[in-house]
Amino acid sequence: MANTVLITGASKGIGAATAILFAENGYDVIINYNSSAESAILLEKSLKNNGYSAMSYMADVSKSNEANRMVNDIINKYGKIDVLINNAGIAQQRLFTDITDNDWERMIAINLTGTFNCCRAVVPSMVNRKSGCIINTSSIWGMTGASCEVHYSAVKAGIIGLTKALAKELGPSGIRVNCVAPGVIGTRMNSSLSVEALVGLADDTPLGRIGKPQEVASTSLFLASRDAEFITGQVISPNGGFVV
């Protein structure tokens, strides 16, 4: 019986790269999306056409009832969820004094509450099986903070705290919880940055380049693997040396 992975926000960028890599490694892959239906369905079809097991599923993870419904439907279909990767998230650059109530609440709802909702939905079945792996997505800015991204930095730091606390609570049940904190990665989320800004970020990275989505996906695959069975409560940061 194949392992099952649920990847939230998996229609594009790092999430899509992660879905492809896990499918290539024999997982049944659930591609969660909210608004990007076309991209999710195209990814599902592409994976299936290449002989892999994939299913796209629409759910707004910021809403607990939708996260619960998604997890229950997946368990009913596949019998279990072995790996949860909380990847859904948004970013925004804005001066602190320009952050509106809506900006703040939306950032928390999608990035932090969404992670909480999905963790809470999968944990009971993982505890019953005494097995499972949860991988949450933070950011280097959750580790160091970023100017003009106070709300984004705050929720990404919150995800690190959630990860560490949950790892301690679930460890006795055989469930591992870790966090991936990517550096500057070449995704659509960073496409709003100017060429000059991206060149500057690459220059500030000791390895001299921007990261690739596939490199973040590889980190998640490692954390989900048997090679990482003694790793929990950790923050792994593929960032090219940008933060050391």
DOTORVO-385854 format. One record per residue: x, y, z of N, C-alpha, C in turn; residue in one letter. Coordinates in steps of 0.2 Angstrom, whole numbers, plus 5000, padded with zeros to 4 digits. Layout:
BEGIN
XYZXYZXYZA;...
//
This chain:
BEGIN
500449945000500050005000500450065000M;500350114995500750174995500650215000A;501150255002501050315007500650365003N;500350405007499950465005500150525008T;500250575003500450645006499950695004V;499750735008499350795007499750855007L;499750895001500150955001499651015000I;499651055004499251115004499551164999T;499151204996499451254991499851224986G;499651174983500151134979500051144971A;499651194969499551204962500151234958S;500551274962501051304959501751304963K;502251334960502851344964503151284968G;503351304974503651254978503151194979I;502451204980502051154981501951104976G;501951134969501951094963502551054963A;503151084964503751044963503750984968A;503451004974503450944980502950894978T;502450914975501950864972502250814967A;502650844962502950804957503450754960I;503850784965504450744967504150684972L;503650694976503350644980502950594975F;502650614970502350564965502850524962A;503450554960503950514957504250464962E;504150474968504450434973503950384976N;503350374972502850324974502350344978G;502250404980501750424985501050434981Y;500450424984499850444982499850524984D;499750564979499850634980499150674980V;498950714985498350754985498650824984I;498350854979498550924977498050974980I;498151004985497651044988497751114985N;497151144983497151214980496551254983Y;496551314982495951354984495651394978N;496051434975495851474969496151454963S;496651424963497051404957496851334954S;496251334952495951264950496251244944A;496351284939496651264932497351234933E;497751274937498451244938498451174942S;498051174947497951104950497751054946A;497251064942496951014938497450994932I;497751034930498351024925498850984928L;499050994934499550964937499350894939L;498750884941498450814942498450774936E;498250804930498250764924498950744921K;499350794922500050784920500350724924S;500250724930500550664934500250604933L;499550604932499250544930499450514923K;499550564918499750544912500450514912N;500850524917501450494918501450434922N;500850414924500750344927500850354935G;500750414937500750424945500050434948Y;500050424954499350434958499350504960S;498750534958498650604960497950624960A;497750664965497050694965497150764967M;496750804964496750874966496150884970S;496150934975495550944980495551014982Y;494951044981494851114983494651124990M;495051164994494851175001495151245003A;494851285006495151345009495351325016D;496051315017496251285023496251335029V;496051405027495951445033495351435036S;494851395034494251375037494251305039K;494151305046494251235049493751185046S;493151205044492651155042492951125035N;493251165031493451145024494051105025E;494551115030495151075031494951005034A;494451005038494150945041493850905036N;493450935031493150895026493650865021R;494150905019494650875015495050815018M;495250825024495550765027495150705028V;494550715030494050655031493950625024N;493850665019493750635012494350595010D;494950625011495650585009495650525013I;495550525019495650465023495050415021I;494450435019493950385017494150355010N;494550395006494750365000495350325000K;495850345004496550315004496650275010Y;496250285015496350245021496750285026G;497250325024497650365029497950425026K;498250465030498750515027499350505031I;499950485027500550475030500950535031D;500850585027501250645027500850705025V;500850755030500550825028501050875027L;501050905022501450965020501051025020I;501151075025500751135025501151185021N;500951195015501351235011500951305009N;500251295010499851355008500051415011A;500151475007500351535011500351595006G;500351655009500351715005500951755007I;501151805003501651855005501451925003A;501651975007501552045005502052085008Q;502352135004502752185006502452245007Q;502452275013502152335015502452365021R;502552435021502752465027502252445033L;502552445039502252425045501652475046F;501752535045501152585046500652585041T;500752545035500252535030499852475030D;500052425035499752365035499052375038I;498552355034497852365037497552305041T;497052315044496752255048496652195044D;496352205038496252155033496952115031N;497452155030498052125028498352085034D;498252105040498552065045498152005046W;497452015046497051955048497051905042E;497151925036497151875030497851845031R;498351875032499051845033499051785038M;498751805044498651755049498251695047I;497651715044497151665043497451605038A;497751635033497951585028498651545030I;499151585032499751555034499751515040N;499551545045499551515052498951475054L;498351505053497751465055497651415050T;497851425044497851365039498251305041G;498851325043499351265046499051235052T;498751275057498451245063497851205061F;497451225056496851185055496951115052N;497451115047497651055044498051005049C;498451035053498750995058498250965063C;497751005065497250975070496750925066R;496750935060496250885056496650815055A;497250815054497550755053497850715059V;497950755065498250725071497850665074V;497250665074496850615077497050545074P;496950545067497050485064497850465064S;498250505064498950495065499150465072M;498850495077498950465084498650395084V;498050385081497750315082498250265078N;498550285073499050245070499750235073R;499850285077500550295080501050305075K;500850345070501350355064501150415060S;501550455058501450515054501950565053G;501950605048502450655048502150715045C;502250775049502050835047502550885046I;502550915040503050965038502751035037I;502951085041502651145040503151195036N;502851245033503251285029503351355032T;503951375034504051445037504451475032S;504951515034505351555029505951585033S;506451605030507051635033506851695037I;506251725034506051785038505651775044W;505451715045505251685051505751675056G;506351665054506951655058507251725060M;507251775055507651835056507251895056T;506651895053506251955052506451985046G;506052025043506152055037505852125037A;506152175035505952245034505352245029S;504852285031504252285026503852225025C;504052175030503652115030503552095037E;503252135041503252125048502652065049V;502052075046501552025047501751955044H;502051955038502351895035502851865040Y;503351905042503851875047503551845053S;502951885056502651865062502351795061A;501951785056501651725055502151665054V;502651675050503151625049503551605055K;503651655060503951645066503451595070A;502751615070502251575073502251505071G;502351495065502351425062502951385065I;503551415066504151385069503951365076I;503651415080503351395087502851335087G;502451345083501951285082502251225081L;502751225076503051155075503451125081T;503851175084504251145090503751115095K;503251155097502751135102502451075100A;502151065094501851005092502250945092L;502950955090503350905090503450865097A;503550915102503550885109502950845111K;502350875109501750845111501650775107E;501750775101501650715097502150665096L;502750675099503350635099503150565102G;502850565108502750505111502250455107P;501850485102501450445098501750425091S;502350435091502750415085502650465079G;502450525080502350575075502850625075I;503150635069503650685068503450755065R;503650805068503450875066504050915064V;504150935058504750975057504551035052N;504951085051504851145048505351155043C;505151175037505651195031505551275031V;506151305031506151375031506551405025A;506251405019506651425013506951495013P;507451495009507751565008507451595002G;507751634998507451664992507451614987V;506851594984506751544980506351574973I;506551544968506251574961505551554960G;505051584963504351564962503951624961T;503351614959502951664957502851714963R;502851694969502851734975503351784975M;503951774972504451824972504451864965N;504051844961504051874954503951954954S;503651974960503552044960504152084961S;504652054963505352084965505652104958L;505952164958506352184952506952144950S;507152144944507752104942508352124947V;508352194948508952224952508952194959E;508252184962508252164969508452084969A;508252044964508351974964509151964963L;509452004959510152004958510552024964V;510252074968510552084974510452034979G;509951994979509751944984510251884982L;510351874976510851814974511551834976A;511751894975512351924977512451914985D;511951924989511951914996511951844998D;511851794994511851724995512551694994T;512851664999513551634998513551594992P;513051554991513151504985512951544978L;512851614979512851654973512251644968G;511651624970511151614966510451614970R;509951614967509251604970509051534970I;508751504975508551434975508051414971G;507951354970507451324965506951284969K;506351284967505751254970505951184972P;506251144967506451074968506951064974Q;507351114975507751104981507451104988E;506851144988506451144994506051084994V;505851054989505450994988505850934991A;506550934989506950884991507050884998S;507050945001507150945009506550915012T;505950925009505350895012505350815011S;505550795005505550725004506050695009L;506650725010507050695015506750695022F;506450745024506150745031505550695031L;505250675026504750625026504950555026A;505650545024505950485023506150445029S;506250385029506550345034507250375036R;507550405032508250425034508150485039D;507550515040507450565045507050545051A;507050485052506650455057506850475064E;507450505065507650535072507650605072F;507250635067507250715067506550735068I;506450775073505850805074505950875078T;505450915077505550985080506051025078G;506251015072506851055069506651105063Q;507051155062506951195057507551185052V;507351165046507851155041507751205036I;508351245034508251305030508651295024S;508351275018508751275012508851345009P;509351385011509351455009510051475006N;510451425004511051445000511551485005G;511451485011511951515016511751585017G;511151605015510851675016510851695023F;510551635027510551645034510951585037V;511451595041511851545044511851555052V;
//
